[in-house]
Structures are given as structure tokens and as C-alpha cells.
Amino acid sequence: MWKVACVTGLNRARVQDLSSGSPRRLQGLKGQVSINVGIQEKRSVPLSEEEKEIQGLRNELQTLTEENQSMLEAVKQVREEEANVKKEIEAKREMPRGEICAVV
């Protein structure tokens, strides 16, 4: 007998008994699904084409999110470097003429 648990709300879950196809509703789970559904049992149920497509889209979204985060960090570094260069230029402009100074 295979069972799959699906959270349908904060206080409800639906348990599908795959051998008979009859769903039962359980109350009071408060978002926790701790029904005897092992990972191995859950994975042995083949995914439908729609579920495969959804999983592929989730994976793509995760990849794009990671790439976006990397780009945001690169932009942040470039802006910091740009701000430092502007500070150096301003410091050189404010130096008295005729004196040798080093910007550190």
C-alpha cells in the first residue's frame, strides 16, 4: 500500500491511498505532514508529464535565481570600485598644486 501526503492548507492534509484511489482528509496537522510516507515510497510513484514539467521549471527558476544573485554581487563590487575611483579623483583634485602627494 503506497501513500502520498499533500499539504492543502495550514491545518489540513490529504492522504491518497494509491492502491484504492480513495483520498482522506486529516485535520489538525498544523502544516506538519508526518504520516508514514517514506522518501523511498514517495519517489517510487512515477511523476506525470505535468509534474515533470513543473519540476523542470522549478529547477530552472533555482538556477536563474542563483545566477541573478551572482550578478547582483558583481554589480555591487563594480559600484564599490567605482566609488573608490571617484574618491581618488576628488582627492587628487583637492591637492594643492606644486606638491607631491600620494593617495593611499
N, C-alpha and C positions, 0 to 999 in steps of 0.2 A: 504494500500500500504506500503510494507516494503522496506527500502533502506539500503544498506550496502556500506560504503565508504572504499576503499582500496587505500593507497598511493602507487603509482607506480613510483615515482621519486620526486625530489625536487620541480618541478614545475607542476606536473600533479597528478590527482587522477582519479580513475574510480568509478563511481557510478552505482551500479547494482540495478535495479528495479526488485525485486523478483517476483512481480505479473506478469510482462510481459516477464522477462528474457532478456531485451534489455540493454546492457551497454552503457553509455555515457561517454565521456572524458571531463573533465573540465581543462582548462588551467589557469595558474597564481595563484595557491593556495599557492605556496612557502612553501610547506611542512605542511601547516596547513589544517586540514580537519575539517571544521566547518559547515558541511552540517547537516541538521536536522535529525540526526541519534541519537536517544536517546539510552542510555545504555540498557534500558528495551527492546527496539525494536531489538537492535543488538543481545542481548542474546536469544531472542526468536527464532532465526534461529538455527536449530539443527546443530551441528558440524558433519562433515563427519568423518569416521574412521581414515582417514589420518590426519585430523586436531586434532582429539583426541590424536593420537599417537605423533604428533608434540608437543602438549601442555604437554603431559606426559614427553616427553624428555626435554622440557624447564624447567619443574618443577624439574626434576632430576638434570639437569645442575645447577640450582639455589642452590639446596641442596648441591651438591658436591662443588660448589664454596664457600658456607658458611663453610662447613667442612674444606676445604683447607685453608681458611683464619684463622680458629681457630687453625689448626695445625701449620701454619706459625708463629702465635703469640706464641704458646707453644715452638716452636723451638727457637724463639728469646729470650724468657725468660731463657731457658736452657743455651743458649750460653752466656747470660749476667751473669748467676750464675757461669758458668764455668770460665769465665774471672775473676770474683771476687775471686774465689778459687785460680786461678793461681797467682793473685796478692798477696794474703795472703801467699802462699807458697814462692814466691820470697821474700816477706818482711821478712819472718822468716829465710830464708837462708842468708840474708844480715845482720841479727842482730849479734852484737858482741857476742862471746861465753862467757859464765860465767855471763852474765847479765840477769836479769829477765825483760822481756818486754811484753807488751800486744799489740796485733794488734786490732785496733778498726775500 
